[in-house]
Amino acid sequence: MTWSFVSDREAAPFGGGAWSLANPISEDLKVMRPSLLPGLLAAAARNQNRGADSIRLFEIGRRYLTDAEHPTLCLVMAGDKTPRGWQAGKAQPFDAFDAKAAALALLDAAGAPADRLQVMEPVAEAGIWHPGQAATLRLGPKAVLAEFGALHPSLARHYDVDGAVMAVQIFLDAIPAKRASGPARSAFTPPALQPVRRDFAFLAPETLAAADLVRAVKGADKAIITDARLFDRFAGQGVPEGQVSLAVEVMLQPAEKSFAEAELKAIADKVVAAAARVGAVLRG
């Protein structure tokens, strides 16, 4: 837990604070925080100064903006994601994909429809996020549920944090309330039959977001397709200029009996048709 008050210097990168105390006990605790990031970045700097190699910090608290108080979950990751070792070699740092995975996991746990979210450009204050390494997760064009990615190097330096810093902001008051009553999670009932895994390789324009392709594939047959994920992206020899090869793993879950070959072909046809609607074609 960090202070709800920050200094003018700490609030400045976020456009300053909307609310300030007339008689603060300290100039360092004068402005009601417009973001949870100043406190977490200051904590990250203190940990680095004391020799911490891997920093993973989070806080649930409130941001104080002009219109109201906003409950927010914020996390930062800095330093080594994995330590050096004989298998991996050098220590591996955190990257924007780690921040994205954390954001999706947190939103899913909070009850947001994570499978329906769109990845779009960041809308935060200028200078907060690293260009090309940050994005938002939205439920529609305007409903921003989260921001994630690499913080701008100048912002990290502003708070005396060394190296790249990844961050996530989950806007808890933007998550739609559940309409159904009862427990948040349904009872776990594992299926009796094993799932079937199928791989598809598509040729797609470079401009097509992989998440859009995966979303289309998952929606091809919602009753049978339980999951889909991108496991390879390739551009180069054998791939036409301006295109990329995107390989998607699809999980199929039989219900009462195992799939027949004709059923598997019918599902595959649906997957190919769904991919075609977003501009991807099956790679020969």
N, C-alpha and C positions, 0 to 999 in steps of 0.2 A: 504494500500500500504506500502510495506516494502522496505528497501534499496536494490539496485541491487548489492551492495558491502557488503562483510562480512569479518570477520577476518579469519586468518589461522586456529584458533581453531574451528570456526564454520564450515569451509569448510572441515576439516579433516575427519569427519565420512563419507563423500561422495567421498572420494578419493582425496581430495584437489581440488583447483581451477586450471583450465587450463590457466587462464589469471590473472596476477597480475599487479598492478600499480607500476611503478618505484618510484614515489614520491607521495604516498598517503597523504591526509590531516590528516589521522589518521590510526593507525595500526589496528583499529577495522573496517576500511572500505578500505581494501587493495586488497581483492580478489573478482573478479567477480563471483557471486554466481553460483555454479554448480547445485543448487536445490532451490526451493522456501521454502522448509521446515525449514531451519535455521531461516528465518525471522518470519515465522508463529509460530514456537515453542518458539522463544523469546517473541513474543507477547502474547502467551498463558501463559508463565511464569509470565509476568507482570500482566496479568489479575488475575491469581491465587493469586499473592501477594497482590492484592487489594480486595480480598474476593469473586471473581466470582466463583460460584458453577458449572455453566454450560457454557462451552466454545465451540463456533462454529465459526470458522474463515475461510475465504477463500481469495485467491488472484489469479488474472490473470496477468501473467507477463512472463518474459523470463529467461530461463536458458542459461548459457554461457559455452558451451562445446568446445572441441578441434576443431570439424568440423564446427560448426555454432552456431547461436542463435536459441533456440527452444521455441516457444510459449507454455505455459503450464498453466493449471488450477490446483491449489493445495488447499486442505482444510484439516483442522485438527479439531477433536472433542475430548474434554477431560472433565472430571468431570461427572456431573449427566445428563443423558438423560432425565429422569423424576424425579421430586422432590419426597421426601417422602410424604406419604399421608395415610389416613385411609383405602383406598381400596387396594393400592399396597404395603403398609408397607414401607420398606426401600427404599431409593432412588436407582434407577436403572442406572447403568453405560452404556456408549456406548460399543458396541462390533463390531467385524469384519463384522457382517451381516449388521449393520447400514452403515458401510463404503461401502460395496458392493452395497447396495440399492442406496446410493448417487451416486456412480460411474455409475451405469446403467442409473439412471435418467438423469444425466448430459450428458452422451454419447447420449442418445436418443434425448435430447433437442438440442444437437449439430449436429444432422443429421446422427449419426453413425448407422449402422444396428444392434441395440442392441440385437435383437432376434437371430442373427447369431453368436454372440461372444462366444468364448470358455474360460472357466476358467482354467488357467494353473498356474504352479509354478512361483513364483517371480524371476526376473532376475536382480534385483537391486544390489547395492553394498552390500558386506557382512556386517552384523551387523545392517542394516537399519530396516529390518522387523523381527517381532517375528516369530520364526519357527512354522509352522503349523497354523498360524493365519493370513496369508496374501497370496495374489495370484495376477495374472495378468488377464486382459481381452484382448483376442487376436482375430484378424480376420485372422485365419490361424496360423500356428506354429510360424512364425517369426514377424508378424505385431502386435506389442504390442501397444494397444491404451490406456491402463490405468493400474495402480497398485493400490491396495487397501489393507487395513487390519490394524492390530495392529503394531505399531512401536515397535522395540526392547526396553525393559526396560532400557538398558544401554544408548540408544540414548536419551530417555526422560530425564534421569538423567543428561546427558551431557549438556542439555539445561535448567536444573533446573525445569523441569515440573514434578509435583507430579501425581502419579497414571497412569493408562493405557491411552494411546493416540492412537486414530484411525486416519488414514490419507488416502487421495486419491490423486493420481497424474493423471491428464488427459493430454495426449500428443496430443495437438490440431493439430499439423502438421502431425500426423499419421492418422487422420481421413480422409477417402476417400472423395474427393470432389463430391458433387452431380452433376450428369450428366444432370438431368432435369432442365429446366429453370422455372422461375416463383416463386411464394411464397414458403417458406420452408414448410409450413403447408397447407394441403388441407382444404377446407371448411367442417365444421362439419355437417354431414348429418346422424342423428340418424335413426336406422332401425325402420320400422313400427311394426315389431313383436318382442315380448320379447325373450331374449335368453333362452336357455335350459341348465341347469347345470347337469352334470353327474360326479359321483365319481368313481374312479377305485383304487383298492388296488393291488399292485404288490409285488411279492417276487423277490428280486434281490440280486446279490452278494454284500458283504460289500464293495468291491472295485469299484462298479459302482457309478459314480458321479450322484447325483440326477439331476443336471442340464442337463446331457446327456439324461436321461430318459424323462424329461420334454420337451426337444427340439425334441426328437423323436416323442412324443405324439402330439405336436403341428404341426408337419409336416405330420401327418397321413392323413389329409384332409385340406389343406390350405384354401380352399374356404368356408368351414363350421366351422372349429375350429378357433375361434378368440382368445382364450387364454387358457393357462394351467398353473397350479401352484401346487407346492408340499405343502400339508397342514398337513402331519403327517409322522413321521419316527419312527418306533418301532423295537426294537430287544429284544428278551427275550422269555418268555414262549409262546409256540405255533409257534415260528419261528425257522426253522432249523438253526443249528450252521453254522456260516459263511455267513448267509444271513440276510437281513433286509426287513421289510415291508415298502414300500413307497406308500403313498396314494396321488393320484393326482386328483385335481378338473379340469374338462374340461368344457369350455364354448362353446356351439354350437349356431350359429346364423342362424335361418331360413331366407330365402330371400322372396319368393313370397307367401308361404303358410306354415302352421305349419307342423312339421315332423310327418309322420306316424310311427307306431311302427316298420314296416319293415325297414324304413330309419334309425331310431335310432339304430336298431340292426346292420345294415350294417356299420354305422359309428363306433359303438363299436368294431366290428370285425377289422376294420382298425386300431383302437387305440391299440388293443391287439397285432395285427401283428407287428405294429411299435415298440411296447415295446419289443417284442420277439427278434427283430433284434439287440437290445443292451443288451440282456441277461436277461430281466425281464419277468416273467410269471404272469398271472392273479392269484391272491390269491383266493383259494376256500373257 
